[in-house]
Amino acid sequence: MSRRGLGAVASVLDQAASSATNILVLVLAARLSSASGFADFSMVYVTFSVLLGLNMAYVGQTVVLEKGGRLATVCRSSVLFTAAASAVAGLLLAVVGLALAGDAGRAFLALGLVLAPVLVQDGLRYCFSALRVPQRALAADSLRLLCVVAALAAQPAGASAGRLVLVWGLSALPALGLGLWLLRPHVRGARADLRPYLRRGHLGQRFVVEFAVGNGSSQLAVLGLGAFATPLAVGALRGATTLFGPLNVLFNSANAFGPPVVGRASGKRGVVRLTALMGAALAVLGAGWAAVLYALPDRLGRHLLGDTWAAAAALLPATGAQYAVMGLGTCALLTLRVLNPKATLSLQIVFSLLSVALLLGGYALWGVAGAAWGLALGSAAKAAAGWLRVARLETPAPEVATAA
């Protein structure tokens, strides 16, 4: 296998290791916690997911676009900026945690204490990707996976959300140390420059907008359910989506590695034929995985999610439908990214906001099940609009597809 092929395999495996870490963290937390304890943990983990996405958008995506002789400076600067920004955010979270009463407050306080090392460790992935050494990211993220599973598995049943968050965060330190050690030869002698991250017009600001309307809006809507409705709703929704974690690996891989493959297809017809087949395959996998989970005996379900299983199992039909149509929607957006990259932002804005409205409206009318079906309906609308936009595209010039 060529060096490029080995790099692609390492990147896919690294994405799988990172996704597996997120899945197993939630599974282990659900098994160790009561339903209310997992709800508190989920509130904190959703908050972390939003901050992780913001850091990925503002810092990570700009790092991987860098080329040439500035890579060492950019990588060193990104690590220092992430450390400084996450320390400030962690301090604010700690203040919020101290202001809140009960287990939820202690969980947010714990997140504030461990936020910086966790975000810096994750941010190293983008440096290794830009430097074209993804195997180093795989080594650090594999160690992260092993450490977090071992640390959480050693906790007693009934452990508080604050304790689980603290253990989860501190388990990132070995992987952080390994990642910094592996990065050091590539950035030795480079000087950090944080000024580009503070300037108006920084490219990351556009990526933050896309994240906010694409992913962050739905995450914040779920978090809002816990703040204004009931934290148990967050636990149920997070528990159900955790079970579909393997499909997230496929969706993320399609987004990351799909454009170069699809871009080689012959013309618009070839691109659409290939992405339509991919979308159909992902939709079938989503429906099939939902059927497997729905048929899972309660004994095995409780082994996976503990007390949260009962609430999460009731949402499987809706969440399964959502993931089936998400496969179609992912490939619609992939098609547009190859044929006309500027066509995706308006779709993300309109239909992500629609999904939030349907989630909140569904909860107001039919409770947690209504919220889950609202998300499914929003995903279906985005997929339909995406393919309609594809059908209306004119045949692109060859260089447009290549540039994407």
KENU-820065 format. One record per residue (C-alpha): residue in one letter; x, y, z. Coordinates in nm, 2 decimals, decimal comma. Example, Ala and Ser with C-alpha at 12.3 -4.5 7.8 and 13.67 -1.06 7.14 Angstrom:
<sites>
site type: a | xx: 1,23 | yy: -0,45 | zz: 0,78 .
site type: s | xx: 1,37 | yy: -0,11 | zz: 0,71 .
</sites>
This chain:
<sites>
site type: m | xx: 0,00 | yy: 0,00 | zz: 0,00 .
site type: s | xx: 0,13 | yy: 0,35 | zz: -0,08 .
site type: r | xx: 0,22 | yy: 0,61 | zz: 0,18 .
site type: r | xx: -0,09 | yy: 0,81 | zz: 0,09 .
site type: g | xx: -0,31 | yy: 0,50 | zz: 0,13 .
site type: l | xx: -0,16 | yy: 0,42 | zz: 0,47 .
site type: g | xx: -0,22 | yy: 0,78 | zz: 0,57 .
site type: a | xx: -0,59 | yy: 0,75 | zz: 0,47 .
site type: v | xx: -0,62 | yy: 0,43 | zz: 0,66 .
site type: a | xx: -0,46 | yy: 0,59 | zz: 0,97 .
site type: s | xx: -0,70 | yy: 0,89 | zz: 0,94 .
site type: v | xx: -1,01 | yy: 0,66 | zz: 0,93 .
site type: l | xx: -0,88 | yy: 0,46 | zz: 1,22 .
site type: d | xx: -0,81 | yy: 0,77 | zz: 1,42 .
site type: q | xx: -1,17 | yy: 0,90 | zz: 1,35 .
site type: a | xx: -1,29 | yy: 0,56 | zz: 1,46 .
site type: a | xx: -1,09 | yy: 0,57 | zz: 1,78 .
site type: s | xx: -1,21 | yy: 0,92 | zz: 1,86 .
site type: s | xx: -1,57 | yy: 0,83 | zz: 1,80 .
site type: a | xx: -1,54 | yy: 0,51 | zz: 2,00 .
site type: t | xx: -1,41 | yy: 0,71 | zz: 2,29 .
site type: n | xx: -1,72 | yy: 0,94 | zz: 2,28 .
site type: i | xx: -1,95 | yy: 0,64 | zz: 2,26 .
site type: l | xx: -1,79 | yy: 0,44 | zz: 2,54 .
site type: v | xx: -1,77 | yy: 0,74 | zz: 2,77 .
site type: l | xx: -2,15 | yy: 0,77 | zz: 2,74 .
site type: v | xx: -2,21 | yy: 0,40 | zz: 2,77 .
site type: l | xx: -2,00 | yy: 0,36 | zz: 3,08 .
site type: a | xx: -2,14 | yy: 0,67 | zz: 3,24 .
site type: a | xx: -2,50 | yy: 0,54 | zz: 3,17 .
site type: r | xx: -2,41 | yy: 0,20 | zz: 3,32 .
site type: l | xx: -2,26 | yy: 0,35 | zz: 3,64 .
site type: s | xx: -2,52 | yy: 0,62 | zz: 3,70 .
site type: s | xx: -2,88 | yy: 0,64 | zz: 3,79 .
site type: a | xx: -3,12 | yy: 0,79 | zz: 3,53 .
site type: s | xx: -3,10 | yy: 1,13 | zz: 3,70 .
site type: g | xx: -2,72 | yy: 1,10 | zz: 3,74 .
site type: f | xx: -2,68 | yy: 1,03 | zz: 3,37 .
site type: a | xx: -2,90 | yy: 1,32 | zz: 3,29 .
site type: d | xx: -2,66 | yy: 1,55 | zz: 3,48 .
site type: f | xx: -2,36 | yy: 1,39 | zz: 3,31 .
site type: s | xx: -2,53 | yy: 1,43 | zz: 2,97 .
site type: m | xx: -2,60 | yy: 1,80 | zz: 3,03 .
site type: v | xx: -2,23 | yy: 1,85 | zz: 3,10 .
site type: y | xx: -2,12 | yy: 1,63 | zz: 2,80 .
site type: v | xx: -2,35 | yy: 1,82 | zz: 2,56 .
site type: t | xx: -2,18 | yy: 2,14 | zz: 2,68 .
site type: f | xx: -1,84 | yy: 1,99 | zz: 2,62 .
site type: s | xx: -1,95 | yy: 1,88 | zz: 2,27 .
site type: v | xx: -2,05 | yy: 2,23 | zz: 2,18 .
site type: l | xx: -1,72 | yy: 2,37 | zz: 2,30 .
site type: l | xx: -1,53 | yy: 2,09 | zz: 2,13 .
site type: g | xx: -1,71 | yy: 2,17 | zz: 1,80 .
site type: l | xx: -1,64 | yy: 2,54 | zz: 1,84 .
site type: n | xx: -1,27 | yy: 2,47 | zz: 1,89 .
site type: m | xx: -1,26 | yy: 2,24 | zz: 1,59 .
site type: a | xx: -1,43 | yy: 2,50 | zz: 1,37 .
site type: y | xx: -1,23 | yy: 2,80 | zz: 1,49 .
site type: v | xx: -0,88 | yy: 2,64 | zz: 1,52 .
site type: g | xx: -0,88 | yy: 2,29 | zz: 1,38 .
site type: q | xx: -1,03 | yy: 2,35 | zz: 1,04 .
site type: t | xx: -0,80 | yy: 2,64 | zz: 0,98 .
site type: v | xx: -0,49 | yy: 2,44 | zz: 1,07 .
site type: v | xx: -0,56 | yy: 2,16 | zz: 0,82 .
site type: l | xx: -0,59 | yy: 2,42 | zz: 0,54 .
site type: e | xx: -0,24 | yy: 2,55 | zz: 0,60 .
site type: k | xx: 0,04 | yy: 2,45 | zz: 0,36 .
site type: g | xx: 0,41 | yy: 2,52 | zz: 0,31 .
site type: g | xx: 0,67 | yy: 2,64 | zz: 0,55 .
site type: r | xx: 0,44 | yy: 2,80 | zz: 0,80 .
site type: l | xx: 0,31 | yy: 2,47 | zz: 0,93 .
site type: a | xx: 0,54 | yy: 2,45 | zz: 1,23 .
site type: t | xx: 0,44 | yy: 2,80 | zz: 1,35 .
site type: v | xx: 0,07 | yy: 2,74 | zz: 1,28 .
site type: c | xx: 0,08 | yy: 2,41 | zz: 1,48 .
site type: r | xx: 0,26 | yy: 2,56 | zz: 1,78 .
site type: s | xx: 0,03 | yy: 2,86 | zz: 1,77 .
site type: s | xx: -0,29 | yy: 2,65 | zz: 1,76 .
site type: v | xx: -0,18 | yy: 2,45 | zz: 2,06 .
site type: l | xx: -0,11 | yy: 2,76 | zz: 2,27 .
site type: f | xx: -0,42 | yy: 2,94 | zz: 2,16 .
site type: t | xx: -0,64 | yy: 2,64 | zz: 2,24 .
site type: a | xx: -0,48 | yy: 2,61 | zz: 2,58 .
site type: a | xx: -0,53 | yy: 2,98 | zz: 2,66 .
site type: a | xx: -0,89 | yy: 2,99 | zz: 2,52 .
site type: s | xx: -1,00 | yy: 2,67 | zz: 2,69 .
site type: a | xx: -0,85 | yy: 2,79 | zz: 3,02 .
site type: v | xx: -1,07 | yy: 3,10 | zz: 3,01 .
site type: a | xx: -1,37 | yy: 2,90 | zz: 2,91 .
site type: g | xx: -1,29 | yy: 2,65 | zz: 3,19 .
site type: l | xx: -1,28 | yy: 2,93 | zz: 3,45 .
site type: l | xx: -1,62 | yy: 3,05 | zz: 3,34 .
site type: l | xx: -1,76 | yy: 2,70 | zz: 3,37 .
site type: a | xx: -1,61 | yy: 2,67 | zz: 3,71 .
site type: v | xx: -1,79 | yy: 2,99 | zz: 3,82 .
site type: v | xx: -2,12 | yy: 2,85 | zz: 3,67 .
site type: g | xx: -2,06 | yy: 2,53 | zz: 3,86 .
site type: l | xx: -2,01 | yy: 2,71 | zz: 4,19 .
site type: a | xx: -2,33 | yy: 2,91 | zz: 4,13 .
site type: l | xx: -2,54 | yy: 2,60 | zz: 4,06 .
site type: a | xx: -2,66 | yy: 2,38 | zz: 4,34 .
site type: g | xx: -2,64 | yy: 2,01 | zz: 4,37 .
site type: d | xx: -2,47 | yy: 1,74 | zz: 4,16 .
site type: a | xx: -2,52 | yy: 1,93 | zz: 3,83 .
site type: g | xx: -2,32 | yy: 2,22 | zz: 3,97 .
site type: r | xx: -2,03 | yy: 2,00 | zz: 4,08 .
site type: a | xx: -2,03 | yy: 1,83 | zz: 3,74 .
site type: f | xx: -1,99 | yy: 2,17 | zz: 3,56 .
site type: l | xx: -1,72 | yy: 2,27 | zz: 3,81 .
site type: a | xx: -1,54 | yy: 1,94 | zz: 3,72 .
site type: l | xx: -1,57 | yy: 2,02 | zz: 3,35 .
site type: g | xx: -1,42 | yy: 2,36 | zz: 3,41 .
site type: l | xx: -1,12 | yy: 2,21 | zz: 3,58 .
site type: v | xx: -1,04 | yy: 1,95 | zz: 3,30 .
site type: l | xx: -1,15 | yy: 2,14 | zz: 2,99 .
site type: a | xx: -0,81 | yy: 2,27 | zz: 2,89 .
site type: p | xx: -0,62 | yy: 1,94 | zz: 2,88 .
site type: v | xx: -0,91 | yy: 1,76 | zz: 2,70 .
site type: l | xx: -0,94 | yy: 2,03 | zz: 2,43 .
site type: v | xx: -0,57 | yy: 2,06 | zz: 2,37 .
site type: q | xx: -0,54 | yy: 1,68 | zz: 2,34 .
site type: d | xx: -0,81 | yy: 1,67 | zz: 2,08 .
site type: g | xx: -0,67 | yy: 1,97 | zz: 1,89 .
site type: l | xx: -0,34 | yy: 1,79 | zz: 1,84 .
site type: r | xx: -0,52 | yy: 1,57 | zz: 1,58 .
site type: y | xx: -0,55 | yy: 1,86 | zz: 1,34 .
site type: c | xx: -0,18 | yy: 1,94 | zz: 1,37 .
site type: f | xx: -0,09 | yy: 1,58 | zz: 1,28 .
site type: s | xx: -0,33 | yy: 1,59 | zz: 0,99 .
site type: a | xx: -0,18 | yy: 1,91 | zz: 0,85 .
site type: l | xx: 0,17 | yy: 1,77 | zz: 0,90 .
site type: r | xx: 0,06 | yy: 1,45 | zz: 0,71 .
site type: v | xx: 0,15 | yy: 1,22 | zz: 1,00 .
site type: p | xx: -0,20 | yy: 1,09 | zz: 1,10 .
site type: q | xx: -0,04 | yy: 0,78 | zz: 1,25 .
site type: r | xx: 0,08 | yy: 0,99 | zz: 1,54 .
site type: a | xx: -0,27 | yy: 1,12 | zz: 1,60 .
site type: l | xx: -0,39 | yy: 0,75 | zz: 1,59 .
site type: a | xx: -0,12 | yy: 0,66 | zz: 1,86 .
site type: a | xx: -0,23 | yy: 0,94 | zz: 2,09 .
site type: d | xx: -0,61 | yy: 0,89 | zz: 2,04 .
site type: s | xx: -0,57 | yy: 0,51 | zz: 2,09 .
site type: l | xx: -0,40 | yy: 0,58 | zz: 2,42 .
site type: r | xx: -0,68 | yy: 0,82 | zz: 2,51 .
site type: l | xx: -0,94 | yy: 0,55 | zz: 2,44 .
site type: l | xx: -0,76 | yy: 0,29 | zz: 2,66 .
site type: c | xx: -0,71 | yy: 0,53 | zz: 2,95 .
site type: v | xx: -1,06 | yy: 0,66 | zz: 2,96 .
site type: v | xx: -1,22 | yy: 0,32 | zz: 2,94 .
site type: a | xx: -0,99 | yy: 0,19 | zz: 3,21 .
site type: a | xx: -1,05 | yy: 0,49 | zz: 3,44 .
site type: l | xx: -1,43 | yy: 0,49 | zz: 3,41 .
site type: a | xx: -1,46 | yy: 0,11 | zz: 3,44 .
site type: a | xx: -1,28 | yy: 0,14 | zz: 3,77 .
site type: q | xx: -1,54 | yy: 0,37 | zz: 3,92 .
site type: p | xx: -1,81 | yy: 0,23 | zz: 4,16 .
site type: a | xx: -2,17 | yy: 0,20 | zz: 4,06 .
site type: g | xx: -2,37 | yy: 0,51 | zz: 4,16 .
site type: a | xx: -2,07 | yy: 0,74 | zz: 4,11 .
site type: s | xx: -2,18 | yy: 1,11 | zz: 4,09 .
site type: a | xx: -2,17 | yy: 1,30 | zz: 3,76 .
site type: g | xx: -1,90 | yy: 1,53 | zz: 3,90 .
site type: r | xx: -1,67 | yy: 1,24 | zz: 3,98 .
site type: l | xx: -1,72 | yy: 1,08 | zz: 3,64 .
site type: v | xx: -1,65 | yy: 1,41 | zz: 3,46 .
site type: l | xx: -1,34 | yy: 1,46 | zz: 3,66 .
site type: v | xx: -1,21 | yy: 1,11 | zz: 3,60 .
site type: w | xx: -1,29 | yy: 1,13 | zz: 3,23 .
site type: g | xx: -1,10 | yy: 1,46 | zz: 3,20 .
site type: l | xx: -0,79 | yy: 1,35 | zz: 3,39 .
site type: s | xx: -0,77 | yy: 1,04 | zz: 3,19 .
site type: a | xx: -0,67 | yy: 1,26 | zz: 2,89 .
site type: l | xx: -0,34 | yy: 1,35 | zz: 3,05 .
site type: p | xx: -0,13 | yy: 1,05 | zz: 2,93 .
site type: a | xx: -0,26 | yy: 1,10 | zz: 2,57 .
site type: l | xx: -0,19 | yy: 1,47 | zz: 2,60 .
site type: g | xx: 0,17 | yy: 1,40 | zz: 2,71 .
site type: l | xx: 0,23 | yy: 1,15 | zz: 2,43 .
site type: g | xx: 0,07 | yy: 1,39 | zz: 2,17 .
site type: l | xx: 0,29 | yy: 1,68 | zz: 2,27 .
site type: w | xx: 0,60 | yy: 1,46 | zz: 2,27 .
site type: l | xx: 0,52 | yy: 1,33 | zz: 1,92 .
site type: l | xx: 0,45 | yy: 1,69 | zz: 1,80 .
site type: r | xx: 0,77 | yy: 1,84 | zz: 1,94 .
site type: p | xx: 1,01 | yy: 1,73 | zz: 1,66 .
site type: h | xx: 0,78 | yy: 1,90 | zz: 1,40 .
site type: v | xx: 0,76 | yy: 2,24 | zz: 1,58 .
site type: r | xx: 1,11 | yy: 2,26 | zz: 1,73 .
site type: g | xx: 1,24 | yy: 2,61 | zz: 1,68 .
site type: a | xx: 0,91 | yy: 2,76 | zz: 1,56 .
site type: r | xx: 0,77 | yy: 3,07 | zz: 1,73 .
site type: a | xx: 0,41 | yy: 3,09 | zz: 1,82 .
site type: d | xx: 0,20 | yy: 3,38 | zz: 1,69 .
site type: l | xx: -0,15 | yy: 3,41 | zz: 1,84 .
site type: r | xx: -0,24 | yy: 3,74 | zz: 1,66 .
site type: p | xx: -0,41 | yy: 3,58 | zz: 1,36 .
site type: y | xx: -0,67 | yy: 3,41 | zz: 1,59 .
site type: l | xx: -0,76 | yy: 3,75 | zz: 1,73 .
site type: r | xx: -0,79 | yy: 3,94 | zz: 1,41 .
site type: r | xx: -1,13 | yy: 4,03 | zz: 1,25 .
site type: g | xx: -1,18 | yy: 3,82 | zz: 0,94 .
site type: h | xx: -1,00 | yy: 3,51 | zz: 1,07 .
site type: l | xx: -1,12 | yy: 3,22 | zz: 0,85 .
site type: g | xx: -1,22 | yy: 3,03 | zz: 1,16 .
site type: q | xx: -1,50 | yy: 3,28 | zz: 1,22 .
site type: r | xx: -1,68 | yy: 3,15 | zz: 0,90 .
site type: f | xx: -1,64 | yy: 2,79 | zz: 1,01 .
site type: v | xx: -1,78 | yy: 2,88 | zz: 1,35 .
site type: v | xx: -2,09 | yy: 3,01 | zz: 1,18 .
site type: e | xx: -2,13 | yy: 2,69 | zz: 0,98 .
site type: f | xx: -2,08 | yy: 2,48 | zz: 1,29 .
site type: a | xx: -2,33 | yy: 2,69 | zz: 1,49 .
site type: v | xx: -2,61 | yy: 2,65 | zz: 1,23 .
site type: g | xx: -2,52 | yy: 2,30 | zz: 1,13 .
site type: n | xx: -2,44 | yy: 2,11 | zz: 1,46 .
site type: g | xx: -2,42 | yy: 2,36 | zz: 1,75 .
site type: s | xx: -2,79 | yy: 2,47 | zz: 1,71 .
site type: s | xx: -2,93 | yy: 2,12 | zz: 1,76 .
site type: q | xx: -2,68 | yy: 2,05 | zz: 2,05 .
site type: l | xx: -2,79 | yy: 2,38 | zz: 2,22 .
site type: a | xx: -3,15 | yy: 2,29 | zz: 2,16 .
site type: v | xx: -3,11 | yy: 1,96 | zz: 2,34 .
site type: l | xx: -2,92 | yy: 2,13 | zz: 2,62 .
site type: g | xx: -3,21 | yy: 2,38 | zz: 2,64 .
site type: l | xx: -3,45 | yy: 2,10 | zz: 2,70 .
site type: g | xx: -3,25 | yy: 2,02 | zz: 3,02 .
site type: a | xx: -3,24 | yy: 2,38 | zz: 3,13 .
site type: f | xx: -3,61 | yy: 2,47 | zz: 3,07 .
site type: a | xx: -3,78 | yy: 2,13 | zz: 3,06 .
site type: t | xx: -3,62 | yy: 1,83 | zz: 3,23 .
site type: p | xx: -3,27 | yy: 1,69 | zz: 3,23 .
site type: l | xx: -3,41 | yy: 1,34 | zz: 3,19 .
site type: a | xx: -3,50 | yy: 1,44 | zz: 2,84 .
site type: v | xx: -3,14 | yy: 1,51 | zz: 2,76 .
site type: g | xx: -3,04 | yy: 1,18 | zz: 2,91 .
site type: a | xx: -3,29 | yy: 0,99 | zz: 2,70 .
site type: l | xx: -3,19 | yy: 1,17 | zz: 2,37 .
site type: r | xx: -2,82 | yy: 1,13 | zz: 2,44 .
site type: g | xx: -2,87 | yy: 0,76 | zz: 2,53 .
site type: a | xx: -3,06 | yy: 0,69 | zz: 2,21 .
site type: t | xx: -2,81 | yy: 0,87 | zz: 1,99 .
site type: t | xx: -2,52 | yy: 0,70 | zz: 2,16 .
site type: l | xx: -2,64 | yy: 0,37 | zz: 2,04 .
site type: f | xx: -2,60 | yy: 0,49 | zz: 1,68 .
site type: g | xx: -2,24 | yy: 0,59 | zz: 1,73 .
site type: p | xx: -2,10 | yy: 0,35 | zz: 1,47 .
site type: l | xx: -2,30 | yy: 0,53 | zz: 1,20 .
site type: n | xx: -2,15 | yy: 0,86 | zz: 1,31 .
site type: v | xx: -1,81 | yy: 0,72 | zz: 1,22 .
site type: l | xx: -1,93 | yy: 0,64 | zz: 0,87 .
site type: f | xx: -2,09 | yy: 0,98 | zz: 0,83 .
site type: n | xx: -1,78 | yy: 1,16 | zz: 0,95 .
site type: s | xx: -1,56 | yy: 0,95 | zz: 0,72 .
site type: a | xx: -1,79 | yy: 1,03 | zz: 0,42 .
site type: n | xx: -1,75 | yy: 1,40 | zz: 0,49 .
site type: a | xx: -1,37 | yy: 1,38 | zz: 0,54 .
site type: f | xx: -1,27 | yy: 1,14 | zz: 0,27 .
site type: g | xx: -1,56 | yy: 1,15 | zz: 0,03 .
site type: p | xx: -1,48 | yy: 1,47 | zz: -0,18 .
site type: p | xx: -1,15 | yy: 1,34 | zz: -0,33 .
site type: v | xx: -1,31 | yy: 1,01 | zz: -0,42 .
site type: v | xx: -1,64 | yy: 1,15 | zz: -0,56 .
site type: g | xx: -1,45 | yy: 1,43 | zz: -0,74 .
site type: r | xx: -1,29 | yy: 1,18 | zz: -0,97 .
site type: a | xx: -1,63 | yy: 1,07 | zz: -1,11 .
site type: s | xx: -1,72 | yy: 1,18 | zz: -1,46 .
site type: g | xx: -1,93 | yy: 1,49 | zz: -1,47 .
site type: k | xx: -2,24 | yy: 1,57 | zz: -1,27 .
site type: r | xx: -2,42 | yy: 1,25 | zz: -1,36 .
site type: g | xx: -2,13 | yy: 1,04 | zz: -1,24 .
site type: v | xx: -2,10 | yy: 1,23 | zz: -0,92 .
site type: v | xx: -2,47 | yy: 1,21 | zz: -0,84 .
site type: r | xx: -2,49 | yy: 0,84 | zz: -0,93 .
site type: l | xx: -2,20 | yy: 0,76 | zz: -0,69 .
site type: t | xx: -2,33 | yy: 0,98 | zz: -0,40 .
site type: a | xx: -2,69 | yy: 0,85 | zz: -0,45 .
site type: l | xx: -2,56 | yy: 0,49 | zz: -0,41 .
site type: m | xx: -2,36 | yy: 0,59 | zz: -0,10 .
site type: g | xx: -2,67 | yy: 0,77 | zz: 0,05 .
site type: a | xx: -2,89 | yy: 0,47 | zz: -0,02 .
site type: a | xx: -2,63 | yy: 0,24 | zz: 0,14 .
site type: l | xx: -2,61 | yy: 0,46 | zz: 0,45 .
site type: a | xx: -2,99 | yy: 0,48 | zz: 0,48 .
site type: v | xx: -3,02 | yy: 0,10 | zz: 0,46 .
site type: l | xx: -2,75 | yy: 0,06 | zz: 0,73 .
site type: g | xx: -2,92 | yy: 0,32 | zz: 0,95 .
site type: a | xx: -3,26 | yy: 0,14 | zz: 0,92 .
site type: g | xx: -3,10 | yy: -0,20 | zz: 0,97 .
site type: w | xx: -2,90 | yy: -0,09 | zz: 1,28 .
site type: a | xx: -3,22 | yy: 0,06 | zz: 1,42 .
site type: a | xx: -3,40 | yy: -0,27 | zz: 1,37 .
site type: v | xx: -3,12 | yy: -0,46 | zz: 1,55 .
site type: l | xx: -3,13 | yy: -0,22 | zz: 1,85 .
site type: y | xx: -3,51 | yy: -0,24 | zz: 1,86 .
site type: a | xx: -3,50 | yy: -0,62 | zz: 1,88 .
site type: l | xx: -3,23 | yy: -0,61 | zz: 2,15 .
site type: p | xx: -3,35 | yy: -0,78 | zz: 2,47 .
site type: d | xx: -3,40 | yy: -0,55 | zz: 2,77 .
site type: r | xx: -3,13 | yy: -0,74 | zz: 2,96 .
site type: l | xx: -2,87 | yy: -0,65 | zz: 2,70 .
site type: g | xx: -3,00 | yy: -0,29 | zz: 2,67 .
site type: r | xx: -2,97 | yy: -0,24 | zz: 3,04 .
site type: h | xx: -2,62 | yy: -0,38 | zz: 3,02 .
site type: l | xx: -2,53 | yy: -0,11 | zz: 2,77 .
site type: l | xx: -2,71 | yy: 0,20 | zz: 2,92 .
site type: g | xx: -2,82 | yy: 0,10 | zz: 3,27 .
site type: d | xx: -3,12 | yy: 0,28 | zz: 3,40 .
site type: t | xx: -3,13 | yy: 0,51 | zz: 3,10 .
site type: w | xx: -3,21 | yy: 0,21 | zz: 2,86 .
site type: a | xx: -3,59 | yy: 0,22 | zz: 2,92 .
site type: a | xx: -3,62 | yy: 0,59 | zz: 2,82 .
site type: a | xx: -3,37 | yy: 0,56 | zz: 2,53 .
site type: a | xx: -3,54 | yy: 0,24 | zz: 2,40 .
site type: a | xx: -3,87 | yy: 0,42 | zz: 2,36 .
site type: l | xx: -3,70 | yy: 0,67 | zz: 2,12 .
site type: l | xx: -3,53 | yy: 0,41 | zz: 1,89 .
site type: p | xx: -3,79 | yy: 0,42 | zz: 1,61 .
site type: a | xx: -3,76 | yy: 0,80 | zz: 1,59 .
site type: t | xx: -3,38 | yy: 0,80 | zz: 1,62 .
site type: g | xx: -3,35 | yy: 0,52 | zz: 1,37 .
site type: a | xx: -3,56 | yy: 0,71 | zz: 1,12 .
site type: q | xx: -3,35 | yy: 1,02 | zz: 1,18 .
site type: y | xx: -3,02 | yy: 0,83 | zz: 1,11 .
site type: a | xx: -3,16 | yy: 0,67 | zz: 0,80 .
site type: v | xx: -3,25 | yy: 1,00 | zz: 0,64 .
site type: m | xx: -2,93 | yy: 1,15 | zz: 0,78 .
site type: g | xx: -2,74 | yy: 0,91 | zz: 0,55 .
site type: l | xx: -2,93 | yy: 1,05 | zz: 0,25 .
site type: g | xx: -2,87 | yy: 1,41 | zz: 0,37 .
site type: t | xx: -2,50 | yy: 1,36 | zz: 0,43 .
site type: c | xx: -2,45 | yy: 1,24 | zz: 0,08 .
site type: a | xx: -2,67 | yy: 1,53 | zz: -0,06 .
site type: l | xx: -2,44 | yy: 1,78 | zz: 0,11 .
site type: l | xx: -2,14 | yy: 1,58 | zz: -0,01 .
site type: t | xx: -2,26 | yy: 1,61 | zz: -0,37 .
site type: l | xx: -2,31 | yy: 1,99 | zz: -0,33 .
site type: r | xx: -1,97 | yy: 2,02 | zz: -0,17 .
site type: v | xx: -1,81 | yy: 1,86 | zz: -0,48 .
site type: l | xx: -2,03 | yy: 2,03 | zz: -0,75 .
site type: n | xx: -2,09 | yy: 2,37 | zz: -0,59 .
site type: p | xx: -1,94 | yy: 2,43 | zz: -0,24 .
site type: k | xx: -2,12 | yy: 2,76 | zz: -0,19 .
site type: a | xx: -2,46 | yy: 2,60 | zz: -0,20 .
site type: t | xx: -2,43 | yy: 2,43 | zz: 0,14 .
site type: l | xx: -2,43 | yy: 2,72 | zz: 0,38 .
site type: s | xx: -2,79 | yy: 2,84 | zz: 0,31 .
site type: l | xx: -2,92 | yy: 2,49 | zz: 0,34 .
site type: q | xx: -2,74 | yy: 2,45 | zz: 0,68 .
site type: i | xx: -2,88 | yy: 2,77 | zz: 0,81 .
site type: v | xx: -3,25 | yy: 2,72 | zz: 0,71 .
site type: f | xx: -3,29 | yy: 2,35 | zz: 0,78 .
site type: s | xx: -3,08 | yy: 2,34 | zz: 1,10 .
site type: l | xx: -3,30 | yy: 2,61 | zz: 1,24 .
site type: l | xx: -3,60 | yy: 2,42 | zz: 1,12 .
site type: s | xx: -3,48 | yy: 2,11 | zz: 1,30 .
site type: v | xx: -3,44 | yy: 2,31 | zz: 1,62 .
site type: a | xx: -3,79 | yy: 2,44 | zz: 1,59 .
site type: l | xx: -3,93 | yy: 2,09 | zz: 1,52 .
site type: l | xx: -3,74 | yy: 1,95 | zz: 1,82 .
site type: l | xx: -3,87 | yy: 2,21 | zz: 2,06 .
site type: g | xx: -4,22 | yy: 2,20 | zz: 1,91 .
site type: g | xx: -4,23 | yy: 1,82 | zz: 1,92 .
site type: y | xx: -4,13 | yy: 1,83 | zz: 2,29 .
site type: a | xx: -4,40 | yy: 2,09 | zz: 2,37 .
site type: l | xx: -4,67 | yy: 1,87 | zz: 2,20 .
site type: w | xx: -4,57 | yy: 1,51 | zz: 2,27 .
site type: g | xx: -4,28 | yy: 1,52 | zz: 2,52 .
site type: v | xx: -3,94 | yy: 1,35 | zz: 2,46 .
site type: a | xx: -4,08 | yy: 1,12 | zz: 2,19 .
site type: g | xx: -4,21 | yy: 1,43 | zz: 2,01 .
site type: a | xx: -3,86 | yy: 1,59 | zz: 2,03 .
site type: a | xx: -3,70 | yy: 1,28 | zz: 1,88 .
site type: w | xx: -3,95 | yy: 1,27 | zz: 1,59 .
site type: g | xx: -3,90 | yy: 1,64 | zz: 1,54 .
site type: l | xx: -3,53 | yy: 1,58 | zz: 1,49 .
site type: a | xx: -3,61 | yy: 1,30 | zz: 1,24 .
site type: l | xx: -3,85 | yy: 1,53 | zz: 1,05 .
site type: g | xx: -3,59 | yy: 1,81 | zz: 1,03 .
site type: s | xx: -3,33 | yy: 1,57 | zz: 0,90 .
site type: a | xx: -3,57 | yy: 1,44 | zz: 0,64 .
site type: a | xx: -3,65 | yy: 1,79 | zz: 0,53 .
site type: k | xx: -3,28 | yy: 1,88 | zz: 0,50 .
site type: a | xx: -3,21 | yy: 1,57 | zz: 0,29 .
site type: a | xx: -3,50 | yy: 1,64 | zz: 0,06 .
site type: a | xx: -3,39 | yy: 2,00 | zz: 0,01 .
site type: g | xx: -3,03 | yy: 1,89 | zz: -0,05 .
site type: w | xx: -3,12 | yy: 1,65 | zz: -0,33 .
site type: l | xx: -3,36 | yy: 1,90 | zz: -0,48 .
site type: r | xx: -3,08 | yy: 2,16 | zz: -0,49 .
site type: v | xx: -2,86 | yy: 1,89 | zz: -0,65 .
site type: a | xx: -3,12 | yy: 1,83 | zz: -0,92 .
site type: r | xx: -3,13 | yy: 2,20 | zz: -1,00 .
site type: l | xx: -2,76 | yy: 2,24 | zz: -1,04 .
site type: e | xx: -2,62 | yy: 2,31 | zz: -1,38 .
site type: t | xx: -2,34 | yy: 2,09 | zz: -1,50 .
site type: p | xx: -2,02 | yy: 2,23 | zz: -1,34 .
site type: a | xx: -1,70 | yy: 2,31 | zz: -1,51 .
site type: p | xx: -1,44 | yy: 2,03 | zz: -1,45 .
site type: e | xx: -1,22 | yy: 2,25 | zz: -1,23 .
site type: v | xx: -1,50 | yy: 2,32 | zz: -0,98 .
site type: a | xx: -1,53 | yy: 1,96 | zz: -0,89 .
site type: t | xx: -1,15 | yy: 1,92 | zz: -0,86 .
site type: a | xx: -1,12 | yy: 2,22 | zz: -0,64 .
site type: a | xx: -1,37 | yy: 2,09 | zz: -0,39 .
</sites>
